[in-house]
Amino acid sequence: MPNYNKLVRDKIPQFIVGTGKKFSTRILNNEEYITELKKKCFEELEEYIEAKSKEDAFEELADLLEIIYALSEYH
């Protein structure tokens, strides 16, 4: 089974269960969570920079905003 080491959101586990596939998750402690949010922020920023359409750019900005909200709640 591949290991993705990704933050999970948007009810992805329920979607995977619906496909009949198996997976595992774990809940991160606060320090791990913030570290992963920071990594995800860079990933989403790269995707925004590389976006080819306004729609794609908007989606990536929405993802960035969600991360910023989560980080601001922590800080």
MOKA-V897651 format. One record per residue. N is the residue number from 1. SS is DSSP state (a for helix, b for strand, c for the rest). OMEGA is omega in whole degrees, 0 to 359 (none if undefined). D_CENTER is the distance of its C-alpha to the mean C-alpha in whole Angstrom. Layout:
BEGIN
N|SS|OMEGA|D_CENTER  N|SS|OMEGA|D_CENTER
END
This chain:
BEGIN
1|c|178|20  2|c|178|18  3|c|186|15  4|c|181|12  5|c|182|11  6|c|170|7  7|c|181|5  8|c|179|6  9|c|176|6  10|c|176|9  11|c|179|11  12|a|179|10  13|a|179|13  14|a|178|16  15|a|180|15  16|a|177|16  17|a|180|19  18|a|179|20  19|a|180|20  20|c|180|22  21|c|179|20  22|c|180|20  23|c|173|17  24|c|178|16  25|c|170|14  26|c|180|15  27|c|181|14  28|c|171|14  29|c|185|16  30|a|182|16  31|a|178|16  32|a|181|14  33|a|180|11  34|a|177|12  35|a|181|12  36|a|176|9  37|a|179|8  38|a|177|10  39|a|181|9  40|a|179|6  41|a|178|8  42|a|179|11  43|a|181|9  44|a|177|8  45|a|176|12  46|a|179|13  47|a|177|12  48|a|181|14  49|a|182|17  50|a|183|17  51|c|183|17  52|c|181|20  53|c|177|21  54|a|181|20  55|a|179|18  56|a|179|16  57|a|180|16  58|a|179|16  59|a|181|12  60|a|176|11  61|a|177|13  62|a|177|11  63|a|178|8  64|a|180|9  65|a|178|11  66|a|178|9  67|a|179|8  68|a|177|12  69|a|180|13  70|a|179|11  71|a|180|13  72|a|176|16  73|a|179|16  74|a|184|16  75|c|none|19
END
